[in-house]
Amino acid sequence: MSPVDLFTLCSFVCAILGGLMVITVLDLRSKLPEARIRTRMQQSFVAKPKVKGVLEADAMFTVDRRENALTRWFSPKLARLRTVSGKRGIRIVIGAIVGGELVALLMTHFMPLPDFSKPLLIFGLPVFLCMRAYNGLVQGFRKKFLDGFPDVIDLIVRAVRAGVPVTHVIGSAEEECPEPLKREFKLMGDSLQVGRDLDEVLATAMRRIEVADFSFFCVCLLLQRETGGQLGETLENLAVIVRTRREIRQKTKALTAEARITTKILAAIPICIMACLYLMNRDYIMILFNTEAGHKLLTYALVSVVFGLVLISKLARLDTSR
């Protein structure tokens, strides 16, 4: 067998193994609890076809045949970003991309990195910071939403027990809600006032907000509308569940506080030591910046610290979004 045939055979086997690995990873991700919950929530609602005159929020759930795979993936992300933070979020993400690119260029220029790592750093660091900024905005929106959501449910319970229809309560609840609940309930109220059906309004809001507790609220309203029953008691129990879930998240944050503080201290120790050495013995510390061996040591130290911080933060983070 010639070297060309051997290389071709190895490439074919690697391609098959890579495809099998991708299929296995996708299958495992689809079986995660978060993926199962999202699938059940999406199957609970039937998306209505978009017609002329619908709200802009529905644009994130429609697919244009003229769009390609990139725009179909990018458009929902952009719509989600506008939902959680508006134009400010887009500016933050763009700033993270620009800042990451500048840092990557400076690192490739001053640090003795291998040649193969420079393109990865130039393209990978802006993408990483973009994803971190996006996830941070989404998590901040979810936290603010869940902090005030139980009080809104209590408001709706009192109004329902007083005999006020749910559709009227949703439209008037915005006056008592903090942001971002005020904005979301205002969109729902405006949709109901222009004549849209409650099922369609709840389906659009559920997919726009993407918070499990709010999805439970929508399911309760739809089930009560179809089967009847005591809506006030059901929503009161839901408010208790939402508050319990919030307490669990706060307890989780308290339990992981030690690991998070340790991470910050470990990240600050090298900087503080280098600053003290610079003030006490400048010639001693400048060897790291003026010699090739010092550059290699700084590169190794930076990579080690970043890897350790990412590992510690990953171990200390508990997923309480569900």
C-alpha positions in Angstrom: 0.0 0.0 0.0 1.4 3.3 -1.0 1.6 6.3 1.3 -1.1 8.1 -0.6 -3.5 5.1 -0.2 -2.6 4.9 3.4 -3.3 8.6 4.0 -6.6 8.4 2.1 -7.7 5.4 4.2 -6.7 7.1 7.4 -8.6 10.3 6.4 -11.7 8.2 5.6 -11.6 6.4 8.9 -11.1 9.7 10.8 -14.1 11.3 9.0 -16.3 8.4 9.9 -15.1 8.5 13.6 -15.6 12.2 13.7 -19.2 11.9 12.3 -20.0 9.2 14.9 -18.6 11.4 17.7 -20.7 14.3 16.6 -23.9 12.1 16.4 -23.1 10.7 19.8 -22.6 14.2 21.4 -25.9 15.5 19.8 -27.8 12.4 21.1 -26.4 12.9 24.6 -27.3 16.6 24.6 -30.8 15.8 23.5 -31.2 13.6 26.5 -30.2 16.2 29.1 -32.9 17.4 31.4 -32.8 21.0 30.1 -33.2 19.8 26.5 -36.1 17.5 27.5 -37.8 20.4 29.3 -37.4 22.7 26.4 -38.8 20.1 24.0 -41.8 19.5 26.1 -42.5 23.3 26.4 -42.2 23.8 22.7 -44.5 20.9 22.0 -47.1 22.4 24.4 -47.8 25.2 21.9 -48.5 25.2 18.2 -46.9 28.0 16.3 -49.3 30.0 14.2 -48.3 31.0 10.6 -47.1 34.5 10.3 -49.5 36.9 8.6 -49.3 40.5 7.7 -49.6 42.7 10.7 -48.3 40.5 13.5 -45.9 41.8 16.1 -42.2 42.0 15.5 -41.6 39.4 18.3 -42.9 36.6 16.0 -40.1 37.2 13.6 -37.8 35.1 15.7 -40.0 32.0 15.1 -40.4 32.2 11.3 -38.2 30.9 8.6 -37.8 32.5 5.3 -36.9 30.2 2.4 -34.5 32.8 1.0 -32.5 32.7 4.2 -29.4 30.4 4.6 -28.3 28.3 7.6 -26.3 31.1 9.1 -29.1 33.6 9.1 -31.5 31.0 10.5 -29.1 30.4 13.4 -28.2 34.1 13.9 -31.7 35.7 13.7 -33.2 34.0 16.8 -30.0 34.8 18.7 -30.3 38.5 17.7 -34.0 38.6 18.5 -33.3 37.0 21.9 -30.6 39.6 22.6 -33.0 42.4 21.7 -35.6 40.8 24.1 -33.3 40.6 27.1 -31.5 44.0 26.8 -32.6 45.9 23.7 -30.1 48.0 21.7 -27.8 48.2 24.8 -27.2 44.4 24.6 -26.1 44.6 20.9 -23.6 47.4 21.8 -22.2 45.3 24.7 -21.8 42.2 22.5 -20.1 44.3 19.7 -17.8 45.9 22.3 -16.9 42.4 23.7 -16.0 41.3 20.1 -13.9 44.4 19.4 -12.2 44.2 22.8 -11.4 40.5 22.3 -9.9 41.1 18.9 -7.7 43.9 20.2 -6.5 41.7 23.1 -5.8 38.8 20.8 -3.8 41.0 18.4 -1.8 42.4 21.3 -1.2 38.9 22.7 0.0 37.5 19.3 2.3 40.5 18.9 4.0 40.6 22.3 3.7 37.0 23.5 5.9 34.1 22.1 3.0 31.9 21.1 3.3 29.0 18.6 2.4 29.8 15.0 -0.6 27.5 15.0 -2.1 29.1 18.1 -2.2 32.7 16.7 -5.1 32.2 14.2 -7.0 30.3 16.9 -6.5 33.1 19.3 -7.4 35.8 16.8 -10.6 34.1 15.8 -11.4 32.2 19.0 -11.0 34.9 21.7 -13.6 37.4 20.2 -16.1 34.5 19.7 -15.5 33.4 23.3 -16.0 36.9 24.7 -19.1 37.3 22.5 -20.6 34.2 23.9 -19.8 35.1 27.5 -21.4 38.6 27.0 -24.5 37.1 25.4 -24.9 34.5 28.1 -24.3 37.1 30.8 -27.1 39.3 29.4 -29.4 36.3 29.2 -28.7 35.2 32.7 -29.2 38.8 34.0 -32.5 39.0 32.3 -33.6 35.7 33.7 -32.6 36.7 37.3 -34.4 40.0 37.1 -37.5 38.4 35.6 -37.7 35.7 38.3 -37.1 38.1 41.2 -40.4 39.9 40.5 -42.4 37.1 38.8 -43.9 35.7 42.1 -45.3 39.1 43.0 -46.9 39.4 39.6 -48.6 36.0 40.1 -49.9 37.1 43.5 -51.3 40.2 41.8 -53.1 38.1 39.2 -54.4 35.8 41.9 -56.0 38.6 43.8 -57.5 40.1 40.6 -58.9 36.7 39.5 -60.5 36.1 42.9 -62.1 39.5 42.7 -63.7 38.5 39.4 -61.5 40.3 36.9 -60.8 38.3 33.7 -57.2 37.1 33.1 -56.9 38.9 29.8 -57.7 42.2 31.6 -55.3 41.5 34.4 -52.4 40.8 32.0 -52.9 44.2 30.3 -53.1 46.1 33.6 -50.3 44.2 35.5 -47.7 46.2 33.7 -48.4 49.2 35.9 -47.3 47.3 39.0 -44.3 45.4 37.5 -40.7 46.3 37.5 -38.5 45.8 34.5 -38.2 43.6 32.5 -41.6 42.2 33.6 -43.2 45.5 32.8 -42.0 45.4 29.2 -43.1 41.8 28.6 -46.5 42.2 30.1 -47.0 45.4 28.1 -46.3 43.5 24.9 -48.8 40.8 26.0 -51.4 43.4 26.9 -51.0 45.2 23.6 -51.4 42.0 21.7 -54.6 41.1 23.5 -56.0 44.6 22.9 -55.5 44.4 19.1 -57.5 41.1 19.1 -55.0 38.3 19.2 -56.0 35.1 20.8 -54.7 34.3 24.3 -53.1 31.0 23.1 -51.1 32.8 20.5 -50.1 35.6 22.8 -48.9 33.1 25.5 -47.1 31.0 22.9 -45.2 34.0 21.5 -44.3 35.3 25.0 -43.2 31.9 26.2 -40.8 31.4 23.3 -39.6 35.0 23.5 -38.9 34.9 27.2 -37.6 31.3 27.5 -38.0 31.0 31.3 -39.3 27.7 32.6 -41.3 29.3 35.5 -43.1 31.6 33.0 -43.8 28.6 30.8 -45.4 26.9 33.8 -47.6 30.0 34.2 -48.7 29.9 30.5 -49.5 26.2 30.8 -51.6 26.8 33.9 -53.6 29.5 32.1 -54.2 27.3 29.0 -55.2 24.3 31.0 -57.6 26.3 33.1 -59.1 27.8 29.9 -59.7 24.3 28.4 -60.7 22.3 31.5 -61.9 24.9 34.0 -61.1 24.8 37.7 -59.9 27.1 40.4 -57.4 29.3 38.6 -56.7 31.4 41.7 -55.7 28.4 43.8 -53.6 26.9 40.9 -51.7 30.2 40.4 -51.2 30.6 44.2 -49.5 27.1 44.3 -47.4 28.1 41.3 -46.3 31.3 43.1 -45.2 29.1 46.1 -43.2 26.9 43.7 -41.6 29.8 42.0 -40.5 31.3 45.3 -39.1 27.9 46.4 -37.1 27.6 43.2 -35.7 31.1 43.8 -34.7 30.1 47.3 -33.0 27.1 46.0 -31.0 29.2 43.5 -30.0 31.6 46.3 -29.0 28.7 48.5 -26.9 27.3 45.7 -25.2 30.7 45.2 -24.4 30.8 48.9 -23.0 27.2 48.9 -20.7 28.0 46.0 -19.6 31.4 47.3 -16.4 29.9 48.8 -15.3 28.5 45.5 -16.1 31.7 43.6 -14.2 33.9 46.2 -11.3 31.4 46.0 -11.2 31.8 42.2 -11.0 35.6 42.5 -8.3 35.4 45.1 -6.2 33.0 43.0 -6.6 35.3 40.0 -5.5 38.4 42.0 -2.5 36.8 43.8 -0.1 36.7 40.7 -0.9 40.3 39.8 -0.4 41.5 43.3 2.9 39.7 43.7 4.2 41.1 40.4 3.1 44.6 41.3 4.9 44.3 44.7 8.1 43.0 43.1 8.0 45.8 40.5 7.9 48.4 43.3 10.5 46.6 45.5 13.0 45.4 42.9 12.2 46.5 39.4 15.3 45.0 37.7 14.3 41.6 39.1 10.8 41.5 37.7 11.8 43.2 34.4 13.7 40.0 33.4 10.3 38.5 32.6 9.5 41.3 30.2 12.9 41.8 28.6 14.1 38.3 27.9 12.8 35.5 25.7 12.8 33.0 28.5 10.8 35.5 30.6 8.3 35.8 27.8 7.9 32.0 27.8 7.4 31.9 31.5 4.8 34.7 31.4 2.9 32.9 28.6 3.0 29.6 30.5 1.8 31.3 33.7 -1.0 33.1 31.9 -2.3 30.0 30.2 -2.1 28.0 33.4 -4.0 30.7 35.4 -6.7 31.0 32.8 -7.1 27.3 32.5 -7.3 26.9 36.3 -9.8 29.7 36.7 -12.1 28.2 34.0 -11.8 24.8 35.6 -12.6 26.1 39.1 -15.5 28.2 37.9 -16.9 25.2 35.9 -16.8 23.0 39.0 -18.3 25.6 41.2 -21.2 26.5 38.9 -24.4 24.5 39.5 -27.1 24.7 36.8 -30.2 26.1 38.4 -31.8 27.6 35.3 -34.3 24.8 35.2 
